[in-house]
Amino acid sequence: MKAVRDNKVYNIDETSKSTYLAQGFDITDDHFNIIERSPAATVPYTEYQKVKNELEELKAQKAKK
């Protein structure tokens, strides 16, 4: 398992997982598939706006039916 943040990657074990999560690291498997996101992770505003626009479009489509 790995702890990943920015350009830092550490090999960790289960016992140190919570420590790295608290420090803002994401936990991944050895192939960098995310196991658990850091509670401190944030969504970039552009991504938020994209999802918000998609939601509004879907609501509008549903209202037309």
N, C-alpha and C positions, 0 to 999 in steps of 0.2 A: 504494500500500500504506500502511497505517496502523498505528501502535503505540498500543494502548489499554490503560489501567489506571485503575481508579476513574473519575474524571471527567476524565481527561486523554486527549487524542487528538492525535497528531502524525502529519503526513504524512512518510513516510520512503522511502528507496530501499533497494535490495538490500544495499548496502555497510554500512548502519547497522543492519540487521536483528539481527545477533547482539548488538550492544551493547544494544539495547532489550530483547531477550529476557533477557539477563543481569540487567537492572535490574528484571525482573518484569513487563514489558509483554507482552500478547498481540499477535500480528501478524494483521491482518485485511486483506481486500481492500477496495476502495473502497465496497462495499455492506455492510461490517461482517460478512462471513462469515469465520469463523476459519480462518486458514491454518496457524498454528502457535501452540500454547499455551506460555506461559512455563514453563520448568523449575521455577520457584519457585511455580507455581500449586498450590493445595491444594483439596481437596474439602470443603465444609462437612459437619460431623458429621451433620446431619439427612439430607443426601443419601446419605452413606455408610450410615447406618442403614436408609434406604429400600431401597437396593440389597441390603444384607445380608439384610433380611427377605424380599425377593423371591427371592433365591437359596435361602434355607432352604425356602420354600414349594415351589419347583421341585424341590429335592432330595427333599422329602417326597412329592410327586406321582410322581416317578420311582421311588421306593422301593415305592410301592403297586402299580406295574405289574408 
